[in-house]
Amino acid sequence: MEEIFQANIAPNHARKLTFSCNADALPQAARFDLIVKDDATGRSWKFECKREPQANSFSFSGSQWRDFATPRINASITLFGNGNIYVIRVRPM
């Protein structure tokens, strides 16, 4: 799987995380739901994803993003993808 992006979840990211990546690594729609599997637990999450106005910028938001991000404040996440399969890896900081 290809690494799409890495980020540290700060307290202000619990509502919305904006990140940059290769635009071809994610679906081309302006807004879409991204199904992501947690590498450690195997649980699947549905994050609302939006293409932001800045080049190659996207954001995660929505209730499942908040549920995922809130207990992981100060952790490092890495999103990997291969076609339409996405996996997120969490590392405590």
Phi and psi in degrees as GROMACS dihedral restraints (atoms count N, CA, C in turn):
[ dihedral_restraints ]
;  ai    aj    ak    al  type     phi  dphi    fc
    3     4     5     6     1   -89.7    20    10
    4     5     6     7     1   137.3    20    10
    6     7     8     9     1   -72.8    20    10
    7     8     9    10     1   127.9    20    10
    9    10    11    12     1   -95.0    20    10
   10    11    12    13     1   -48.5    20    10
   12    13    14    15     1  -162.1    20    10
   13    14    15    16     1   162.8    20    10
   15    16    17    18     1  -131.3    20    10
   16    17    18    19     1   140.8    20    10
   18    19    20    21     1  -152.5    20    10
   19    20    21    22     1   156.0    20    10
   21    22    23    24     1  -100.3    20    10
   22    23    24    25     1   131.6    20    10
   24    25    26    27     1   -85.0    20    10
   25    26    27    28     1   109.3    20    10
   27    28    29    30     1   -91.4    20    10
   28    29    30    31     1   163.0    20    10
   30    31    32    33     1   -52.5    20    10
   31    32    33    34     1   -36.8    20    10
   33    34    35    36     1   -74.4    20    10
   34    35    36    37     1    -8.1    20    10
   36    37    38    39     1   -86.4    20    10
   37    38    39    40     1    -7.3    20    10
   39    40    41    42     1   -63.6    20    10
   40    41    42    43     1   -28.9    20    10
   42    43    44    45     1   -89.3    20    10
   43    44    45    46     1   -38.6    20    10
   45    46    47    48     1  -158.0    20    10
   46    47    48    49     1   131.6    20    10
   48    49    50    51     1  -116.6    20    10
   49    50    51    52     1   120.3    20    10
   51    52    53    54     1  -102.6    20    10
   52    53    54    55     1   136.5    20    10
   54    55    56    57     1  -145.9    20    10
   55    56    57    58     1   160.3    20    10
   57    58    59    60     1  -110.1    20    10
   58    59    60    61     1   144.8    20    10
   60    61    62    63     1  -162.4    20    10
   61    62    63    64     1   174.3    20    10
   63    64    65    66     1   -63.3    20    10
   64    65    66    67     1   119.5    20    10
   66    67    68    69     1   -61.2    20    10
   67    68    69    70     1   -24.1    20    10
   69    70    71    72     1   -75.7    20    10
   70    71    72    73     1   -11.3    20    10
   72    73    74    75     1   -78.5    20    10
   73    74    75    76     1   -15.4    20    10
   75    76    77    78     1  -124.2    20    10
   76    77    78    79     1   162.3    20    10
   78    79    80    81     1   -54.2    20    10
   79    80    81    82     1   153.5    20    10
   81    82    83    84     1   -84.0    20    10
   82    83    84    85     1    -7.7    20    10
   84    85    86    87     1   -66.2    20    10
   85    86    87    88     1   157.4    20    10
   87    88    89    90     1   -70.3    20    10
   88    89    90    91     1   -36.2    20    10
   90    91    92    93     1  -137.3    20    10
   91    92    93    94     1   138.7    20    10
   93    94    95    96     1  -160.8    20    10
   94    95    96    97     1   159.0    20    10
   96    97    98    99     1   -92.3    20    10
   97    98    99   100     1   130.6    20    10
   99   100   101   102     1  -110.2    20    10
  100   101   102   103     1   117.6    20    10
  102   103   104   105     1   -86.1    20    10
  103   104   105   106     1   120.5    20    10
  105   106   107   108     1  -124.4    20    10
  106   107   108   109     1   132.9    20    10
  108   109   110   111     1   -99.1    20    10
  109   110   111   112     1   130.1    20    10
  111   112   113   114     1   -73.6    20    10
  112   113   114   115     1   120.6    20    10
  114   115   116   117     1   -59.6    20    10
  115   116   117   118     1   -35.4    20    10
  117   118   119   120     1   -82.7    20    10
  118   119   120   121     1   -40.7    20    10
  120   121   122   123     1  -102.8    20    10
  121   122   123   124     1   -20.0    20    10
  123   124   125   126     1    81.3    20    10
  124   125   126   127     1    -2.4    20    10
  126   127   128   129     1   -71.4    20    10
  127   128   129   130     1   141.8    20    10
  129   130   131   132     1   -97.4    20    10
  130   131   132   133     1   140.8    20    10
  132   133   134   135     1  -123.8    20    10
  133   134   135   136     1   147.4    20    10
  135   136   137   138     1  -113.9    20    10
  136   137   138   139     1   103.7    20    10
  138   139   140   141     1   -95.3    20    10
  139   140   141   142     1   136.3    20    10
  141   142   143   144     1   -75.3    20    10
  142   143   144   145     1   125.4    20    10
  144   145   146   147     1  -119.9    20    10
  145   146   147   148     1   138.5    20    10
  147   148   149   150     1  -132.5    20    10
  148   149   150   151     1   136.0    20    10
  150   151   152   153     1   -78.0    20    10
  151   152   153   154     1   121.2    20    10
  153   154   155   156     1   -87.0    20    10
  154   155   156   157     1   161.0    20    10
  156   157   158   159     1   -61.6    20    10
  157   158   159   160     1   -30.7    20    10
  159   160   161   162     1   -69.6    20    10
  160   161   162   163     1   146.9    20    10
  162   163   164   165     1   -57.8    20    10
  163   164   165   166     1   133.2    20    10
  165   166   167   168     1    58.2    20    10
  166   167   168   169     1    28.0    20    10
  168   169   170   171     1  -110.9    20    10
  169   170   171   172     1   139.1    20    10
  171   172   173   174     1  -136.0    20    10
  172   173   174   175     1   168.0    20    10
  174   175   176   177     1  -142.2    20    10
  175   176   177   178     1   150.1    20    10
  177   178   179   180     1  -106.1    20    10
  178   179   180   181     1   139.1    20    10
  180   181   182   183     1  -155.9    20    10
  181   182   183   184     1  -169.3    20    10
  183   184   185   186     1    97.7    20    10
  184   185   186   187     1   170.9    20    10
  186   187   188   189     1   -65.6    20    10
  187   188   189   190     1   -39.3    20    10
  189   190   191   192     1   -71.0    20    10
  190   191   192   193     1   -33.4    20    10
  192   193   194   195     1   -62.2    20    10
  193   194   195   196     1   -46.4    20    10
  195   196   197   198     1   -59.7    20    10
  196   197   198   199     1   -43.5    20    10
  198   199   200   201     1   -63.0    20    10
  199   200   201   202     1   -36.2    20    10
  201   202   203   204     1   -73.6    20    10
  202   203   204   205     1   -47.9    20    10
  204   205   206   207     1   -75.5    20    10
  205   206   207   208     1   -38.1    20    10
  207   208   209   210     1   -55.0    20    10
  208   209   210   211     1   -48.8    20    10
  210   211   212   213     1   -76.7    20    10
  211   212   213   214     1    -3.2    20    10
  213   214   215   216     1  -111.5    20    10
  214   215   216   217     1    18.9    20    10
  216   217   218   219     1   -54.9    20    10
  217   218   219   220     1   137.5    20    10
  219   220   221   222     1    74.9    20    10
  220   221   222   223     1     8.4    20    10
  222   223   224   225     1   -93.3    20    10
  223   224   225   226     1   161.6    20    10
  225   226   227   228     1  -101.9    20    10
  226   227   228   229     1   133.3    20    10
  228   229   230   231     1  -120.3    20    10
  229   230   231   232     1   149.1    20    10
  231   232   233   234     1  -132.7    20    10
  232   233   234   235     1   129.8    20    10
  234   235   236   237     1  -102.3    20    10
  235   236   237   238     1   130.5    20    10
  237   238   239   240     1  -117.2    20    10
  238   239   240   241     1   150.7    20    10
  240   241   242   243     1  -147.7    20    10
  241   242   243   244     1   155.9    20    10
  243   244   245   246     1  -153.0    20    10
  244   245   246   247     1    99.3    20    10
  246   247   248   249     1    69.5    20    10
  247   248   249   250     1  -119.0    20    10
  249   250   251   252     1  -107.0    20    10
  250   251   252   253     1    21.2    20    10
  252   253   254   255     1  -109.9    20    10
  253   254   255   256     1   126.4    20    10
  255   256   257   258     1  -127.8    20    10
  256   257   258   259     1   137.0    20    10
  258   259   260   261     1  -129.6    20    10
  259   260   261   262     1   136.7    20    10
  261   262   263   264     1  -114.0    20    10
  262   263   264   265     1   133.0    20    10
  264   265   266   267     1  -112.6    20    10
  265   266   267   268     1   132.8    20    10
  267   268   269   270     1  -112.5    20    10
  268   269   270   271     1   133.9    20    10
  270   271   272   273     1  -129.5    20    10
  271   272   273   274     1   124.5    20    10
  273   274   275   276     1   -63.1    20    10
  274   275   276   277     1   149.7    20    10
